[in-house]
Amino acid sequence: MRALFDLPFTELVFRAASVHRQHFDPAQVQVSTLLSVKTGGCPEDCAYCPQAARYDTGVQAHKLMDTDEVLAKARAAKAAGASRFCMGAAWRSPKDRDIAKVADMVSAVKSLGLETCATLGMLSAAQAGALKQAGLDYYNHNLDTAPEFYGQIIHTREYQDRLDTLGHVRDAGLKTCCGGIVGMGESRDERAGLLHALASLPAHPDSVPINRLVKVAGTPLAEQAELDPFEFVRTIAVARILMPRSMVRLSAGRATMSDELQALCFLAGANSIFLGDKLLTTGNPDVAADHALFARLGLQPMTIGCGDGDSPCACAGTAHADVRASEAAALV
């Protein structure tokens, strides 16, 4: 794992780009939109998060949105080119009555022909089943960082809690969206550890968001040193090699990335982004800027069902299936 990170930059990117082309059309990018349906007031102490109630970040707590308001946002996202609509709520773990309300949102958004994703905190097996029954496609629950670095970032939830929720999500038949955040002061070994943890899950996540820390005043990581841009690209590349059939999402932090850095990430195997001017409570490039970047790079939004892990798609004429250990080893 560390040996991949230590490859010469151009060699690593070449290997990642080669793997990408085996399973996807490199000119296609899956586009999602993320909406905060319940903002702030979270009791957890995640050191990066402006929605934690214990930090003074200026984020105002808001109750769960109405379904009609969410539906209007979903229509706008679809019109802007999104194929997946993600709903996030700042809960440690939702109550059953919350799940019923989110289930209504999921059903309404699905009626528009969009894929649906939710990130609501820890779930019980029954709650995951209820969301699946409502038509939810993906559930996001990040590992955040390597097991050995986790205790320096979060104290209110154990690593095993995250693994347990992912297990409930898989058992319910939902697709998993699971990644992490880099640039929080972790070492290269710990970045490798995060990717190793993700690739070692019982099944590779269907989507792997790689977030670059967004430093927010009032959080413990507000003054964290910026991660070297090439190290971020290396992380994208190693993720692509280790999880060749997953959608690797260039996620939080794009607002401060140059077009050139984003282009390197796409070259290294990133093939998913969030579209829209906000990710929960932090900034994101506006829609016009993303459309302009896609035009400059010759990229196109991926259509629904392409590269979803279930069926053959036109990406590279290859059916998406579980990666054999021997194949993964050969890529290294």
N, C-alpha and C positions, 0 to 999 in steps of 0.2 A: 504493500500500500504506500508506504513512505517512498519506496523506490520510484513509483509513478510521479509523485510530487517533485522528486529530485531530478527528473529527466530535464535535459535542456529544453527551454521553453518552446522552441519551434518544433522539436521532436514530439513533445507532449501534445501540442495542439494538432499536429499532423495526425497522430494516432487517434485522438479524440474525433477529429473531423472524419477520418476514415471509418470509424465505428458508427458515427452518426449516419453516414451515407449508406451503410449496410441495412439500416432499419427505417430511415425517414428520408423524405425529400428535404434537402437542406434549405430550399427556398420557401418552405412553409413553416409558419409559426402559429401555434395555438394561442388564441387570445381570450383572456378571461377579464371579468370586471369584479371587483371586490367592494362590497357595501357593508358599512358598519350598521347593523340593524339594532344594536343596543350598545351604547358607548359609555366607557368610563365606569368608575366605581368598583373595579375589580379588587378583591381582597388579597390577591397574590403579590409576591415581591420580586417578580422578574425584573432584573436590573436594567433591562433595555426598554421597558414598556411604559409609555406615557399614560396608559389607562389604569395603572395601579393607583388605588385610592391613597396609598401612603405617600406618594410623591406629588410635589407641587409643580405640575407641568402646564397648568392652564387649561387642561382638558375638562370640559364640563360633562358631568354624567347625564345621560338621557335614557329614558325608559325604552322598552322595545317598541319599534316602529309598527304602524298599522300595515296590514297586508296590502291595502290599496296604494299606499305610499311606496312600498317596496316594489310593487308591480310596475308603477310608473318609472322607477329607476331602472328596472329590468328592460322595459321597452326601449328606453333611451340607450342602454348598453347594447342591445341587439342592433339598433339603428346605427350605432357607431362601429359595429363590426365584431362585437364579442360573440363567442359561441358558448361560453360558460359563464354563469352568474353565481358568484360566491357571496354568501351571507355570513358575517362574523358578529359574534356577540361577546362582550367582555364579562364572561362568567367563569368562576372556578369550575363549576359543574351546574348545568341547568336543572331546574325542577321539572317534574313531569308536566305541570301546567304550561311551562315555557316550551317544552317540546311540542305540545299540541298546537301552540300558536305558530311555531316555526314550521311545523308540518303543513299548515295552511298556506304559508308563504311558498314553500317548496312546490306544492301542487299548483299554485297560481303561476309561478314562474315557469314550471314545466309546460303549462298550457300554451306558452309563447313559442315553444319549440327550442328552448335553451336547455343545455345541460345545467345541472344544479350542483352546488357544493356548499357545505356549511362548516364553520369552525366555531364551536360553542363551549369548548373546554372538555372536561372529562365526562364520559358517557358510561352509563350502565348498559348491560346487554339488552335489556328491554327497551331502553331509549334508542339505541342504535337500530333495533328492529322496527320501532315505530317510524323512524326517519326513512328507513328503507321502504316500508309500506307506503309512505307518503310520496315516494318516487324520487328520493334523493339519489344522486349519482355518486358523488364524491364526499368524503369527510376529511377535513384537514385537521391534523394533530401533529405538530412538529416535535422532533426530539430536541431541537434547539441547538445542542452542542454535544461534544463527546461525553460519555459517562464520567470520565476522569476530571472533566472541567466543569461539569454541571453544578456541583456544589458551590462554585464561586459566583454563579449567576442567579440561582433560584434556591430558596430554602423552604418554600411553602408547599412544594409538590415533589414527590420522589420520581426518579427516572422510571421506576417500575410502574408508577401510576400511568405514565405516558404509554408504556408498552401494553399495559392492561387495556387501556382505551382502544388502542390500535387493534388489539386482539378482538374486542367486541365488534369493532367496525368490520373487520375481515369476516368474522363469523356471521354477521348479518347479511353479508353479500354485497356490501358497499365497496366502492373503489377507494383506495387510500391516497391521500395527498399528504406527504410527510417529508420535511426537510429540516433546515436549520438556519442559523445566523452565523456569519463569520465577521471577524473584525472586532470581537469583544475582548481582545487581549489574549486569546488562545494562541498556542504555539502551532507550528506546522504539523507536528505530531498529533496535536489535538484536533486540527482540522481533518487530518487523515482518519482520526478516531471517529469523528462524526460520520464521515462517509462510510467507514467500515461498519458502524452500527446500522446505518440505513440499508446497506447492501446485504447485511446479515439477517435482516428481518425474515420471517417465514416466507414472505413473497416481496419482491421489490415493489416499492410504492409506485402506483400508476403515474403520479406526478411528484416531482421532487423540487420544491421551491428552495432556491439558494438565495438567502437574503444577505445583503451587505448592511451592517449596522447603520441605522439612522440615529444619529446622536441628538437626543432631545434634552433641552435644559430642564433640570430638576430631577433627572434620573441619575443613578449612580454611574452610568457610563457616558455621561454628557461630555466629559473631557478625554475620552479614550482616543488614543492616537489612530490616525487613519490607516487602514490596511493598504498595503502596496497594491496597486491595480493589477499588476501581473500576477500577484498571489491570488487575487480573486479569480482571474481567468484560469489559473491552474486548478482552482477548486471546481470550477465548472467543468473543465476538461476531465478531471479524475472522476467526477460524478458520472459523466457521459460514458466513460470507459467501463466503470464498475456496474452501471445500471443502463445497459445499452438500449433497452426498449421502453424505458420510462420517459415521460415528458420532463425535461429539466427546465425549470422555470427561472428565468432571470427576474427576480422578485423585488423586494424592498431595496431601496437605495438607488434606483435608476435616476431619480431626480437630480442627483449630483454626479452622475456618470456622463462622460462625454459620449458623443456619437461614435467616436473611434473605439472607446472601451466597449460599448455595447456591441459594436460590429465584431470585435475580437471574441466576445462571449458567444455570439451566434456562430462564429467560425469554429469555436471550441465545443459546440454541441448543444448550446441552449436553444430550445425551440418552443418556448412558451413565455408569455409576458402577461402582466396585468395592464389593461387599458383603462384610462380615466385619470383625473387630476388628483385623486386621493386614494391612499390605501389605509382604510380604517381612519386613522387620525393624522397620518404623515403624508407628505407630498409625493406626487408622481408626475411624470411628464404629461402634458396635456395631449388630448386626442390628436389634434392637428400635428403636433410635433412627432408623434409616433407614426402617423400616416406618412409624413414627409420622410422620416427615416426609413420606413419600409420601402418607399419609392426609390430612394437613393441606393438602397442595398439590393433591390430586386426581390424583396420578400413579399409573401402573400399570406393573409390569414388562413389558417387551416379550417376546413369545414368540419361540422359535427360528425363524429363517427370515424374520423380519420386518425389513426394512431391511438385508438381508445383501449387497446390491449385485448379486445375481444374478437376482432374479426380482421380479415385481410384488408389492406387499404392500398391506395395507389402510390403511397410514399416511395416505396422502392420495390414494389412487387413482392413483398415478404410478409407472411402472416406473423403477427405478434404473438409470442408464446413465452413461457417461462424460459429463462436462460439456464442452460446446463452449466454445471460447475466447470466442466472441461472447456467449454467455449469461453467462459469468463477468464479462465486461467490462460488460455491461448492469447487473449487480447492483451494481457500484461506482458 
